[in-house]
Amino acid sequence: PQLFGAIFGFAILKPLSKAFTLQFLPGWVWGGEFGPKENCTVQTAATSAGGMGIIFVSAVPAMYRMGLMSEFPDADVGRRVDALIALTVSAAFFGVFFAIPLRKYYILKEKLMFPTPTATAFTIRALHAGRTGAEAARKKSIGLASSFGIAFCFKVAAGYLPGIIWDWHIGWTFYRLGWTNMIELDNFGWWPEFTPAFFGAGMLSGMNASWSFFGGFVLAWGIIAPSLISTGGAVGKQRSPDDFPEVWSYQAMSFKTLDEYVHSPSPRYWLLWPGVLIMLVYSFAEMFMSSRAAFKSFGKLGPAIVNNIRRLRTRGDPNTIHHEEDNDPTLPEDRVPAWAWGTGLILSLIMSCALLATQFSLNVGEVILALVLGFIFSFIGVQSSGYTDINPVSTVAKASQLIFGGVTKGTGAELKPAQEINLVAGIIAAGSAAQACDMTGDLKTGHLLRAKPKNQFVAQVTGSIVSVFLGVGLFVLFTKASPCILYPPEDGICSYGAPSVAAWQAVATAVTADKLPIPPSSGYTAIGLSIAAVITVVIKHLWIPRKYWGYIPNWNAIGLAFVVPQTYYGTAMAAGATFNYLWERRNPRSFDMYMFPISAGMLAGEGLGGVLLALLSVAGVGADGVKYGTSVGCTINEFCG
């Protein structure tokens, strides 16, 4: 989101700043010249505005699936507008205010790299580099607009012709031609999808992460899942027993009895537990090995925070700190006063307690515990993203579910209240930590561009206000257009896979159940693969030179492949990364000029194309597979858009 905000902000606002020179308006209305610092502030606001998406693709839908909210989100917006708003507000603002003291420690003192925010700063600087920069910016804008337009139109067209131009169900096609065994490709999810977004994501992620992701799919859905079916360790469901008896689905995530979860799971449910544990253990191991030196300095963080808090009690200027003392290149008047972020932190804490204690089953102590966990997870996330550019907060935050599982068992809470506490606390911990990590990255970009932290702080708060209504609005829109996001059919197939939803739901169910609903073989495999992941991390950090780390498997990506059933995402990312690798080797100048704009345009184009399709569906002119769309090319002739 940082690169997107920087490039899109430049492409839109730079021409406007030249076209409209409104000298008669005061500077605070129009702002004058649009330079690198202003560009940085724009991308800061954009990142903050989109920061709450993490909770709406994970724990919030899980609450609906488990019957903890109304049947559909629009009912909550109509009758209990404060329920969704309360969750989003509580997660958004605590992390924003806490990011300010993290700046002093992680950016000024530890001087962490933060690869993506650093790349964003260099991109912004290049866009504004005089006459040469203007020509480069023009070319980048053309590349951005072209890739965005193509991806947008392609996504909208694919919504009506999914089996023709989007998903190529090769196994189904050969099955209809007489090679019946080829249907196994389709049964286990192996078909190509021409998704610009994931192709672009592969371009940005690089060879290691993308090919590890693809390798995880090969292991999970090419080896383990077929083995489970052949040995009876997991079962599937026939999609059309009468017409196409060879077509099966292995995607189910909910079963009627606890015994079915343990003894006759689907391959997808069986694979979920190894995936979750791998990501959780690997993230902690990687964070620990990457920041051993930082752990020694964690003791210094406490006094730094205490010193900042003490400033709140002083009557003088809270920013009266010598440059030599704190190594801060910004002027004192350009910094965020301690009273500003401190007061905001206290008010957000009070507001979260008031909102969540009245809207949900949490008491004040549980709300404070969730925020404290978010505080701790933000250290882990910032440390990891600062060193490796990987933010493991969504995965690590599942530890909060384990903690609150113990809390609710200790208090003897009933099942439904216990599940509600578990998920709401997880939302607050994950959301606040993710927001703090994103904001710290933005402050790193501003530090490199010498932007004013005070302006960025205002942009972050403003963007967070927008994120509350934007996140809720888009969630209502997409769930109304595609109800299967909340209530997937029995075969588990939905146009929006939402893998994190299933993971959060499964963990919440497991930690609140009397008996763990985990197949024994799945649990043993999870432990074994997690041990292998930890050993890999230790060997990498202790004995393998950093220049060879790109050849070491990324277990976080492998674990994610176990949780995500859509194998074509891994295929698309691997293709995008390979294309990027060859492009950089053959034409480095073209690569440097166009790679970021093209990949950003592909991601944004498909995303906004999906928004338009959702709006068309709500308006009654969507591709419903009967009146406007076509199911040609789709498995069992069932619309697959």
C-alpha positions as CSV (number, residue, x, y, z in Angstrom):
1,P,0.0,0.0,0.0
2,Q,2.9,2.4,0.6
3,L,4.2,2.1,-3.0
4,F,0.7,2.4,-4.4
5,G,-0.1,5.5,-2.3
6,A,3.2,7.1,-3.4
7,I,2.8,6.4,-7.1
8,F,-0.9,7.0,-7.4
9,G,-0.6,10.1,-5.2
10,F,2.0,11.5,-7.5
11,A,0.2,10.5,-10.7
12,I,-3.0,12.3,-9.6
13,L,-1.8,15.3,-7.5
14,K,1.3,16.4,-9.3
15,P,-0.5,17.3,-12.5
16,L,-3.3,19.0,-10.5
17,S,-0.7,21.1,-8.6
18,K,0.5,22.4,-11.9
19,A,-2.9,22.8,-13.6
20,F,-4.5,24.6,-10.7
21,T,-2.4,27.4,-9.3
22,L,-4.9,29.0,-6.9
23,Q,-2.8,31.8,-5.5
24,F,-5.8,33.5,-3.9
25,L,-6.4,30.6,-1.6
26,P,-4.4,30.4,1.7
27,G,-1.6,27.8,1.9
28,W,-3.5,25.5,4.3
29,V,-6.3,25.1,1.8
30,W,-4.3,24.3,-1.3
31,G,-0.8,23.6,0.1
32,G,1.3,25.0,-2.8
33,E,4.0,22.9,-4.5
34,F,3.5,19.1,-4.5
35,G,7.0,17.9,-3.7
36,P,8.6,14.8,-2.1
37,K,7.5,15.7,1.4
38,E,3.9,16.3,0.3
39,N,4.0,13.0,-1.6
40,C,5.2,11.3,1.5
41,T,2.3,12.7,3.5
42,V,-0.2,11.6,0.9
43,Q,1.1,8.0,0.9
44,T,1.0,8.0,4.7
45,A,-2.7,8.9,4.7
46,A,-3.4,6.3,2.0
47,T,-1.6,3.5,4.0
48,S,-3.5,4.5,7.1
49,A,-6.9,4.6,5.3
50,G,-6.4,1.1,4.0
51,G,-4.8,-0.3,7.2
52,M,-7.9,-1.9,8.7
53,G,-8.5,-4.3,5.8
54,I,-6.7,-7.0,7.8
55,I,-9.5,-7.5,10.3
56,F,-12.2,-7.7,7.6
57,V,-10.6,-10.6,5.8
58,S,-9.9,-12.6,8.9
59,A,-11.6,-12.4,12.3
60,V,-14.6,-10.3,11.6
61,P,-16.1,-12.7,8.9
62,A,-15.3,-15.5,11.3
63,M,-17.6,-13.9,13.9
64,Y,-20.5,-14.1,11.4
65,R,-19.7,-17.7,10.4
66,M,-19.9,-18.7,14.1
67,G,-23.2,-16.9,14.7
68,L,-21.7,-14.2,17.0
69,M,-23.1,-11.3,15.1
70,S,-26.3,-10.7,13.0
71,E,-26.9,-12.9,10.0
72,F,-25.4,-10.3,7.6
73,P,-23.3,-7.2,8.1
74,D,-25.9,-4.8,6.7
75,A,-28.2,-5.8,9.6
76,D,-25.5,-4.7,12.0
77,V,-25.1,-1.5,10.2
78,G,-28.8,-0.9,10.2
79,R,-29.5,-1.8,13.9
80,R,-26.2,-2.0,15.6
81,V,-24.0,0.3,13.6
82,D,-21.8,0.7,16.7
83,A,-20.8,-3.0,16.7
84,L,-18.7,-3.0,13.5
85,I,-17.6,0.6,14.1
86,A,-16.6,-0.2,17.7
87,L,-14.3,-3.0,16.5
88,T,-12.7,-0.9,13.8
89,V,-12.2,2.2,15.9
90,S,-10.7,0.3,18.8
91,A,-8.2,-1.5,16.5
92,A,-7.3,1.6,14.5
93,F,-6.4,4.4,16.8
94,F,-4.4,2.6,19.6
95,G,-1.8,1.5,17.0
96,V,-1.6,4.9,15.4
97,F,-0.8,6.7,18.6
98,F,1.7,4.1,19.8
99,A,3.7,4.3,16.5
100,I,5.1,7.7,17.4
101,P,7.4,6.5,20.3
102,L,8.3,3.5,18.2
103,R,9.8,5.9,15.7
104,K,12.4,7.2,18.1
105,Y,13.5,3.7,19.1
106,Y,13.4,1.7,15.9
107,I,14.2,4.4,13.3
108,L,16.4,6.9,15.1
109,K,18.2,4.6,17.6
110,E,18.2,1.1,16.1
111,K,18.2,2.4,12.5
112,L,16.3,-0.6,11.1
113,M,16.2,-0.9,7.3
114,F,12.5,-1.3,6.5
115,P,13.0,-2.4,2.9
116,T,9.6,-1.4,1.4
117,P,9.3,2.0,3.2
118,T,12.9,2.6,2.1
119,A,12.1,1.6,-1.5
120,T,9.0,3.9,-1.3
121,A,11.3,6.8,-0.2
122,F,13.7,6.3,-3.1
123,T,10.7,6.0,-5.5
124,I,9.3,9.3,-4.4
125,R,12.7,10.9,-4.6
126,A,13.1,9.7,-8.2
127,L,9.7,10.9,-9.2
128,H,10.5,14.4,-8.1
129,A,14.1,14.6,-9.4
130,G,14.0,17.7,-11.5
131,R,13.8,17.6,-15.3
132,T,15.1,14.0,-15.4
133,G,12.6,13.1,-12.7
134,A,9.7,14.7,-14.7
135,E,10.5,12.6,-17.7
136,A,10.8,9.5,-15.6
137,A,7.6,10.3,-13.8
138,R,5.8,10.7,-17.1
139,K,6.9,7.2,-18.2
140,K,6.0,5.7,-14.8
141,S,2.6,7.3,-15.0
142,I,2.0,5.9,-18.4
143,G,3.1,2.4,-17.2
144,L,0.9,2.7,-14.2
145,A,-2.2,3.9,-16.1
146,S,-1.8,1.3,-18.8
147,S,-1.4,-1.7,-16.4
148,F,-4.2,-0.4,-14.2
149,G,-6.6,0.1,-17.1
150,I,-5.9,-3.3,-18.7
151,A,-6.2,-5.1,-15.3
152,F,-9.4,-3.3,-14.4
153,C,-11.1,-4.1,-17.7
154,F,-9.8,-7.6,-17.7
155,K,-11.2,-8.2,-14.2
156,V,-14.6,-6.8,-15.1
157,A,-14.8,-8.9,-18.3
158,A,-13.7,-12.0,-16.4
159,G,-16.5,-11.5,-14.0
160,Y,-18.9,-12.4,-16.8
161,L,-16.7,-14.9,-18.7
162,P,-14.9,-16.6,-15.8
163,G,-14.4,-20.0,-17.4
164,I,-13.2,-18.6,-20.7
165,I,-10.7,-15.8,-19.8
166,W,-10.1,-16.1,-16.0
167,D,-10.0,-19.8,-14.8
168,W,-8.9,-22.5,-17.3
169,H,-10.2,-25.7,-15.8
170,I,-7.9,-28.0,-17.8
171,G,-8.8,-31.1,-15.9
172,W,-12.5,-30.6,-16.4
173,T,-12.0,-30.0,-20.2
174,F,-10.0,-33.2,-20.6
175,Y,-12.6,-35.0,-18.4
176,R,-15.3,-34.0,-20.8
177,L,-13.2,-35.2,-23.7
178,G,-13.0,-38.6,-22.3
179,W,-9.8,-38.6,-20.1
180,T,-11.8,-39.1,-16.9
181,N,-8.7,-39.4,-14.6
182,M,-7.7,-35.9,-15.5
183,I,-10.5,-34.6,-13.3
184,E,-8.3,-35.2,-10.3
185,L,-6.4,-32.0,-11.4
186,D,-9.6,-30.1,-10.9
187,N,-10.6,-31.9,-7.7
188,F,-7.4,-30.8,-6.0
189,G,-7.5,-27.3,-7.3
190,W,-4.8,-27.4,-10.0
191,W,-5.8,-25.1,-12.8
192,P,-4.3,-21.7,-13.9
193,E,-6.0,-18.4,-13.1
194,F,-5.0,-15.3,-15.0
195,T,-5.0,-13.0,-12.1
196,P,-3.1,-9.7,-12.7
197,A,-3.0,-9.0,-8.9
198,F,-1.2,-12.1,-7.9
199,F,1.1,-11.9,-10.9
200,G,2.0,-8.4,-9.7
201,A,2.3,-9.6,-6.2
202,G,4.9,-12.1,-7.4
203,M,6.8,-9.4,-9.1
204,L,7.0,-7.5,-5.8
205,S,7.6,-10.5,-3.5
206,G,10.6,-11.9,-5.3
207,M,11.7,-15.4,-6.2
208,N,12.2,-16.8,-2.7
209,A,8.8,-16.0,-1.2
210,S,6.9,-16.7,-4.4
211,W,8.5,-20.0,-5.2
212,S,8.3,-21.1,-1.5
213,F,4.6,-20.3,-1.7
214,F,4.3,-22.4,-4.9
215,G,6.4,-25.2,-3.3
216,G,4.0,-25.2,-0.3
217,F,1.1,-25.8,-2.6
218,V,2.9,-28.7,-4.3
219,L,3.6,-30.2,-0.9
220,A,0.1,-29.6,0.5
221,W,-2.2,-30.1,-2.5
222,G,0.1,-32.1,-4.8
223,I,1.4,-34.7,-2.3
224,I,-0.3,-34.6,1.2
225,A,-3.9,-34.1,0.1
226,P,-4.0,-36.8,-2.5
227,S,-2.2,-39.2,0.0
228,L,-4.9,-38.4,2.6
229,I,-7.7,-39.3,0.2
230,S,-6.0,-42.5,-1.0
231,T,-5.3,-43.7,2.5
232,G,-8.7,-42.6,4.0
233,G,-7.1,-40.0,6.3
234,A,-9.5,-37.4,4.9
235,V,-12.7,-37.4,2.9
236,G,-14.4,-35.4,0.2
237,K,-17.8,-34.6,-1.0
238,Q,-19.3,-35.3,-4.4
239,R,-20.3,-32.1,-6.1
240,S,-22.8,-33.7,-8.6
241,P,-23.2,-37.4,-7.7
242,D,-25.8,-38.1,-10.4
243,D,-24.4,-36.3,-13.4
244,F,-20.6,-36.2,-12.7
245,P,-19.8,-38.7,-10.0
246,E,-16.0,-38.3,-10.5
247,V,-16.1,-34.6,-9.5
248,W,-15.3,-34.1,-5.8
249,S,-14.7,-31.2,-3.5
250,Y,-12.1,-31.4,-0.7
251,Q,-12.6,-27.8,0.6
252,A,-15.2,-28.3,3.4
253,M,-14.4,-26.5,6.7
254,S,-17.5,-27.2,8.8
255,F,-18.9,-30.5,9.9
256,K,-22.0,-31.6,11.8
257,T,-20.3,-33.3,14.8
258,L,-17.1,-33.0,16.7
259,D,-16.2,-36.6,15.7
260,E,-16.2,-35.6,12.0
261,Y,-13.7,-32.9,12.7
262,V,-11.3,-35.5,14.2
263,H,-11.9,-38.7,12.3
264,S,-13.3,-37.7,8.9
265,P,-12.0,-34.2,8.0
266,S,-11.6,-32.7,4.6
267,P,-8.1,-32.3,3.3
268,R,-8.4,-28.5,3.6
269,Y,-9.3,-28.8,7.3
270,W,-6.6,-31.4,7.9
271,L,-4.0,-29.1,6.3
272,L,-5.1,-26.0,8.2
273,W,-3.4,-27.0,11.5
274,P,0.1,-27.7,10.1
275,G,-0.2,-24.4,8.2
276,V,-1.2,-22.3,11.2
277,L,1.4,-23.8,13.5
278,I,4.2,-23.5,10.9
279,M,3.5,-19.8,10.4
280,L,3.2,-19.2,14.1
281,V,6.4,-21.0,15.1
282,Y,8.4,-19.8,12.1
283,S,7.4,-16.2,12.7
284,F,8.6,-16.3,16.3
285,A,11.8,-18.2,15.4
286,E,12.7,-15.8,12.6
287,M,11.9,-12.8,14.8
288,F,14.0,-14.2,17.6
289,M,17.0,-15.1,15.4
290,S,16.8,-11.8,13.4
291,S,16.7,-9.6,16.5
292,R,18.9,-11.3,19.1
293,A,20.8,-8.0,19.5
294,A,17.5,-6.1,19.7
295,F,16.3,-8.3,22.5
296,K,19.3,-7.1,24.5
297,S,18.2,-3.6,23.9
298,F,14.6,-4.1,24.8
299,G,15.5,-3.1,28.3
300,K,16.4,0.3,26.9
301,L,12.9,0.7,25.4
302,G,11.2,0.9,28.7
303,P,13.2,3.9,30.0
304,A,12.8,5.6,26.6
305,I,9.0,5.3,26.9
306,V,9.1,6.4,30.6
307,N,11.1,9.5,29.6
308,N,8.5,10.4,27.0
309,I,5.7,9.9,29.5
310,R,7.4,12.2,31.9
311,R,7.3,14.9,29.4
312,L,3.5,14.9,29.6
313,R,3.9,16.0,33.2
314,T,6.2,18.9,32.4
315,R,4.9,22.4,31.8
316,G,7.7,23.3,29.3
317,D,7.9,22.4,25.7
318,P,7.9,18.6,25.4
319,N,10.1,18.9,22.3
320,T,13.1,20.6,23.9
321,I,15.6,17.9,23.1
322,H,19.0,18.6,21.6
323,H,19.7,17.1,18.2
324,E,22.9,15.6,19.5
325,E,21.0,13.8,22.2
326,D,18.4,12.0,20.1
327,N,20.0,12.1,16.7
328,D,16.7,13.4,15.3
329,P,17.3,15.5,12.1
330,T,13.8,17.2,12.3
331,L,13.3,20.5,14.0
332,P,11.7,20.4,17.4
333,E,8.6,22.3,16.1
334,D,8.1,19.7,13.4
335,R,8.0,16.7,15.8
336,V,4.9,15.2,17.4
337,P,4.6,16.6,20.9
338,A,4.5,13.9,23.6
339,W,1.3,15.3,24.9
340,A,-0.4,14.7,21.5
341,W,0.4,11.0,21.1
342,G,0.2,10.4,24.9
343,T,-3.2,12.0,25.2
344,G,-4.4,10.1,22.1
345,L,-3.1,6.9,23.5
346,I,-5.0,7.4,26.8
347,L,-8.2,8.5,25.1
348,S,-8.1,5.5,22.7
349,L,-7.6,3.2,25.6
350,I,-10.6,4.7,27.4
351,M,-12.7,4.7,24.2
352,S,-11.8,1.0,23.5
353,C,-12.8,-0.1,27.0
354,A,-16.1,1.9,26.8
355,L,-17.0,0.6,23.3
356,L,-16.1,-3.0,23.6
357,A,-17.4,-3.5,27.2
358,T,-20.8,-2.2,26.1
359,Q,-21.0,-3.8,22.7
360,F,-19.5,-7.2,23.4
361,S,-18.9,-9.7,26.2
362,L,-15.5,-8.4,27.2
363,N,-14.9,-6.7,30.5
364,V,-12.5,-3.8,31.0
365,G,-9.7,-6.1,32.1
366,E,-10.0,-8.2,29.0
367,V,-9.9,-5.2,26.8
368,I,-6.8,-3.9,28.4
369,L,-5.2,-7.3,28.1
370,A,-6.0,-7.4,24.3
371,L,-4.4,-3.9,23.9
372,V,-1.4,-5.0,25.9
373,L,-1.0,-8.0,23.6
374,G,-1.3,-5.6,20.6
375,F,1.4,-3.5,22.2
376,I,3.7,-6.6,22.5
377,F,2.9,-7.9,19.0
378,S,3.7,-4.5,17.5
379,F,7.3,-4.9,18.7
380,I,7.5,-8.3,17.0
381,G,5.9,-6.9,13.8
382,V,8.1,-3.8,13.6
383,Q,11.2,-5.7,14.4
384,S,10.5,-8.4,11.8
385,S,9.4,-5.9,9.1
386,G,12.3,-3.6,9.8
387,Y,14.8,-6.4,9.2
388,T,13.1,-8.7,6.7
389,D,10.2,-6.7,5.2
390,I,7.8,-9.5,6.5
391,N,5.1,-8.5,8.9
392,P,4.0,-11.6,10.8
393,V,1.4,-9.8,13.0
394,S,-1.7,-11.5,11.5
395,T,-0.1,-14.9,12.3
396,V,1.6,-14.1,15.6
397,A,-1.7,-12.5,16.8
398,K,-3.2,-15.9,16.8
399,A,-1.3,-16.4,20.0
400,S,-3.8,-14.0,21.6
401,Q,-6.5,-16.5,20.8
402,L,-4.5,-19.2,22.7
403,I,-4.1,-16.7,25.7
404,F,-7.8,-15.8,25.7
405,G,-8.8,-19.4,25.4
406,G,-7.1,-19.9,28.7
407,V,-8.7,-16.8,30.1
408,T,-12.3,-17.9,29.2
409,K,-11.7,-21.4,30.5
410,G,-10.4,-20.0,33.8
411,T,-13.5,-17.7,34.2
412,G,-15.9,-20.5,33.2
413,A,-17.5,-18.5,30.3
414,E,-20.2,-20.1,28.2
415,L,-19.3,-21.3,24.7
416,K,-20.7,-18.4,22.7
417,P,-19.4,-15.6,25.0
418,A,-16.1,-17.4,25.1
419,Q,-15.8,-17.5,21.3
420,E,-16.9,-13.8,21.1
421,I,-14.2,-12.8,23.6
422,N,-11.6,-14.8,21.8
423,L,-12.3,-13.3,18.4
424,V,-12.9,-9.7,19.5
425,A,-9.7,-9.8,21.6
426,G,-7.8,-11.2,18.6
427,I,-9.2,-8.4,16.3
428,I,-8.0,-5.7,18.7
429,A,-4.5,-7.3,19.2
430,A,-4.0,-8.0,15.5
431,G,-5.5,-4.7,14.2
432,S,-3.7,-2.4,16.6
433,A,-0.3,-4.1,16.1
434,A,-0.7,-4.1,12.3
435,Q,-1.6,-0.4,12.3
436,A,1.4,0.4,14.5
437,C,3.7,-1.6,12.1
438,D,2.3,0.2,9.0
439,M,2.6,3.6,10.7
440,T,6.2,3.0,11.8
441,G,7.1,2.1,8.2
442,D,5.5,5.3,7.0
443,L,7.6,7.3,9.5
444,K,10.7,5.6,8.1
445,T,9.8,6.8,4.7
446,G,9.3,10.3,6.1
447,H,12.6,10.1,7.9
448,L,14.5,9.4,4.7
449,L,12.7,12.2,2.9
450,R,13.0,14.6,5.8
451,A,9.2,15.0,5.9
452,K,7.7,16.5,9.0
453,P,6.6,13.8,11.6
454,K,3.8,16.2,12.7
455,N,2.3,16.3,9.3
456,Q,2.5,12.5,9.0
457,F,0.9,12.1,12.3
458,V,-2.1,14.2,11.2
459,A,-2.3,12.2,8.0
460,Q,-2.2,9.0,10.0
461,V,-5.0,10.0,12.3
462,T,-7.1,11.4,9.4
463,G,-6.5,8.2,7.4
464,S,-7.5,6.1,10.4
465,I,-10.8,7.9,10.6
466,V,-11.4,7.2,6.9
467,S,-10.4,3.5,7.4
468,V,-13.2,3.0,9.9
469,F,-15.9,3.8,7.4
470,L,-14.1,2.6,4.3
471,G,-13.4,-0.8,5.8
472,V,-16.9,-1.3,7.1
473,G,-18.5,-0.1,3.9
474,L,-16.4,-2.3,1.6
475,F,-17.0,-5.3,3.9
476,V,-20.8,-4.8,3.7
477,L,-20.6,-4.3,-0.1
478,F,-18.6,-7.5,-0.8
479,T,-20.5,-9.7,1.6
480,K,-23.8,-8.5,0.1
481,A,-22.5,-9.2,-3.4
482,S,-20.9,-12.6,-2.4
483,P,-22.6,-14.0,0.7
484,C,-20.4,-17.1,0.4
485,I,-17.6,-15.1,2.0
486,L,-19.6,-15.5,5.3
487,Y,-21.4,-18.7,4.6
488,P,-19.5,-20.9,2.2
489,P,-21.5,-23.8,0.6
490,E,-21.0,-27.3,1.8
491,D,-18.3,-28.0,-0.8
492,G,-16.4,-24.9,0.5
493,I,-16.1,-23.3,-3.0
494,C,-16.5,-19.6,-3.1
495,S,-15.2,-16.9,-5.5
496,Y,-13.5,-15.3,-2.5
497,G,-11.5,-17.9,-0.6
498,A,-10.8,-15.8,2.5
499,P,-8.3,-18.4,3.9
500,S,-7.6,-16.3,7.1
501,V,-11.3,-16.5,8.0
502,A,-11.2,-20.3,8.2
503,A,-8.0,-20.1,10.3
504,W,-9.4,-17.7,12.8
505,Q,-12.6,-19.6,13.1
506,A,-10.8,-23.0,13.5
507,V,-8.5,-21.6,16.3
508,A,-11.4,-20.0,18.1
509,T,-13.4,-23.2,18.0
510,A,-10.4,-25.3,19.1
511,V,-9.4,-23.2,22.1
512,T,-13.0,-22.9,23.4
513,A,-14.0,-26.5,22.9
514,D,-13.9,-29.2,25.6
515,K,-11.9,-31.4,23.3
516,L,-9.5,-30.2,20.7
517,P,-11.1,-30.9,17.3
518,I,-7.8,-31.7,15.6
519,P,-7.1,-35.0,13.7
520,P,-4.1,-36.7,15.5
521,S,-2.2,-37.2,12.2
522,S,-2.7,-33.5,11.4
523,G,-1.3,-32.5,14.8
524,Y,1.7,-34.8,14.5
525,T,2.5,-33.4,11.0
526,A,2.1,-29.9,12.3
527,I,4.7,-30.5,15.1
528,G,7.1,-32.2,12.7
529,L,7.0,-29.5,10.0
530,S,7.2,-26.8,12.7
531,I,10.4,-28.4,14.1
532,A,11.8,-28.5,10.6
533,A,11.0,-24.8,10.1
534,V,12.8,-23.9,13.3
535,I,15.8,-25.9,12.4
536,T,15.9,-24.2,9.0
537,V,15.8,-20.8,10.6
538,V,18.6,-21.6,13.1
539,I,20.9,-23.1,10.4
540,K,20.2,-20.1,8.2
541,H,21.1,-17.5,10.8
542,L,24.1,-19.3,12.3
543,W,25.9,-21.0,9.5
544,I,24.7,-19.8,6.1
545,P,26.1,-16.5,4.7
546,R,23.4,-13.8,4.1
547,K,24.1,-13.8,0.3
548,Y,22.7,-17.4,0.1
549,W,19.5,-16.7,2.1
550,G,17.5,-16.3,-1.0
551,Y,17.9,-20.1,-1.6
552,I,16.5,-21.1,1.8
553,P,12.8,-22.0,1.8
554,N,10.5,-19.4,3.3
555,W,8.4,-21.4,5.8
556,N,5.9,-18.6,6.3
557,A,5.0,-18.8,2.6
558,I,4.9,-22.6,2.8
559,G,2.6,-22.5,5.8
560,L,0.3,-20.0,4.1
561,A,0.0,-22.4,1.2
562,F,-1.4,-25.1,3.6
563,V,-4.1,-22.6,4.7
564,V,-5.0,-21.2,1.3
565,P,-6.7,-23.8,-0.9
566,Q,-6.3,-21.8,-4.2
567,T,-3.2,-23.3,-5.8
568,Y,-3.4,-20.9,-8.7
569,Y,-2.3,-18.0,-6.4
570,G,1.0,-19.7,-6.0
571,T,1.3,-20.5,-9.7
572,A,0.6,-16.8,-10.6
573,M,3.0,-15.5,-8.0
574,A,5.8,-17.9,-9.1
575,A,5.2,-16.8,-12.8
576,G,5.3,-13.1,-11.8
577,A,8.5,-13.5,-9.8
578,T,10.2,-15.5,-12.7
579,F,9.1,-12.9,-15.2
580,N,10.5,-10.2,-13.0
581,Y,13.8,-12.0,-12.6
582,L,14.3,-12.5,-16.3
583,W,13.2,-8.9,-17.0
584,E,15.8,-7.5,-14.6
585,R,18.6,-9.6,-16.1
586,R,17.8,-8.8,-19.7
587,N,16.9,-5.1,-19.4
588,P,17.8,-3.5,-16.1
589,R,17.0,0.1,-17.2
590,S,13.5,-0.8,-18.3
591,F,13.0,-2.8,-15.1
592,D,14.1,0.1,-12.9
593,M,11.7,2.4,-14.8
594,Y,8.6,0.3,-15.1
595,M,8.5,-2.5,-12.6
596,F,6.9,-0.8,-9.6
597,P,4.3,1.2,-11.6
598,I,3.3,-1.8,-13.7
599,S,3.0,-4.2,-10.7
600,A,1.1,-1.5,-8.7
601,G,-1.3,-0.9,-11.5
602,M,-2.0,-4.6,-11.9
603,L,-2.8,-5.0,-8.2
604,A,-4.9,-1.9,-8.0
605,G,-6.7,-2.5,-11.3
606,E,-7.9,-6.0,-10.3
607,G,-8.9,-4.7,-6.9
608,L,-11.0,-1.9,-8.1
609,G,-12.4,-4.1,-10.9
610,G,-13.6,-6.4,-8.1
611,V,-15.2,-3.5,-6.4
612,L,-17.1,-2.6,-9.6
613,L,-18.3,-6.2,-10.0
614,A,-19.6,-6.1,-6.4
615,L,-21.5,-2.9,-7.1
616,L,-22.9,-4.3,-10.3
617,S,-24.0,-7.4,-8.4
618,V,-25.8,-5.4,-5.7
619,A,-27.4,-3.3,-8.4
620,G,-28.8,-6.5,-10.0
621,V,-26.8,-6.5,-13.2
622,G,-23.9,-8.6,-12.0
623,A,-22.7,-11.8,-13.6
624,D,-25.0,-14.3,-11.9
625,G,-24.3,-17.0,-14.4
626,V,-27.9,-17.1,-15.7
627,K,-28.9,-13.8,-17.2
628,Y,-25.6,-11.9,-17.9
629,G,-22.7,-14.2,-17.2
630,T,-21.8,-17.6,-18.7
631,S,-20.7,-20.8,-17.1
632,V,-18.9,-22.1,-20.2
633,G,-15.6,-23.6,-19.2
634,C,-16.6,-23.9,-15.5
635,T,-16.5,-27.3,-13.7
636,I,-19.9,-29.2,-13.8
637,N,-21.2,-26.2,-15.8
638,E,-21.7,-24.2,-12.5
639,F,-20.9,-20.5,-12.8
640,C,-17.4,-19.9,-11.3
641,G,-17.2,-16.2,-11.3
